Amino acid sequence: MVNDTTLLLNLDGVSVIRVERCEDGRRRVHLATADASARACPACGVFASRVKGSATSRPRDLPYGERGLEFLWHKRRWWCREPACPRRSFTEQIPQIPAGARLTGRLRSAAGRRIRDAGSTVIQAARDLHLSWPTVMDAFKAAARQVVEAPLSQVEVLSIDETRRARPRWEQNPDSGKWQLTRDRRHTGFVDALGVGGLLGQVEGRTVADVLAEVATT
C-alpha cells in the first residue's frame, strides 16, 4: 500500500521507506524500488528471481523547500537467469532514474523547459536548480529537439511576403562581360498565418519562379 509520503514525493517507480533530518538541517529520504519491471534484465528482458546483493545511489531531484531533499535509493542487484544472456547481473533501474544517472528524469526535463518555455538563461536555470552549465545545456538541447523534430500541423492559410535584406551583389561574367545578379536583396518568406508553424521557409528572390520553386520543394 502506498503511504502518504510516497504520494507527496510523487516520483514514479520508487516508494518512501522513511525520512530523517540530518544534523545540518537537510532531510534525507530513503527510497525503495516500487516498479516490478526493474527486475527485468536490461540486456535480454527476462525477469530475475535471484538477488545477488544490494546497492545504494544518491540521485538528485527537484528542489523541495529551502534546504531541499537528499535521496538515498536502496536497490537490489539481481542475477540474470537467462543462460544465453551475456549480462550476468544488473542493478535495478527505472525510467525516472536510469542506470548510472545522477539526476532524476523530471529534474532534467524541468531544467530544459525553463529555457525552452520560460525564457530563462542557461546560467540562471543552473543556479536555480543547483546544476552545472553543461548539464542544463544538454537538458535544453533535449527539450528543444522535442519541438524542432515534432511534425508540423497542416497549414490552412499560407502567408507570403517579401523582405529587403542588405544590398544586392553583382558579378561580371568573365566570358560575356555582362554583369549578373548573384545575391538578391529581396527575400520571400512563407508563414503559417493561422497555425503555430511560424516561419516555414525563406527563399532568395521575389519572382513567381522563386516562389513556385520553394513551394515545390516543401
Sequence and secondary structure as in RCSB ss.txt:
>XXXX:A:sequence
MVNDTTLLLNLDGVSVIRVERCEDGRRRVHLATADASARACPACGVFASRVKGSATSRPRDLPYGERGLEFLWHK
RRWWCREPACPRRSFTEQIPQIPAGARLTGRLRSAAGRRIRDAGSTVIQAARDLHLSWPTVMDAFKAAARQVVEA
PLSQVEVLSIDETRRARPRWEQNPDSGKWQLTRDRRHTGFVDALGVGGLLGQVEGRTVADVLAEVATT
>XXXX:A:secstr
   HHHHHH  TTEEEEEEEE TTS EEEEEEE  GGGGB TTT  B  EEEEEEEE  B S  TTT EEEEEEE
EEEE   TT S  EEE  BTTB TT SB HHHHHHHHHHHHTT   HHHHHHHHT  HHHHHHHHHHHHHHHHTS
     SSEEEEEEE S  EEEE TTT  EEEEE SEEEEEEESSSS  EEEEEE  SHHHHHHHHHT 
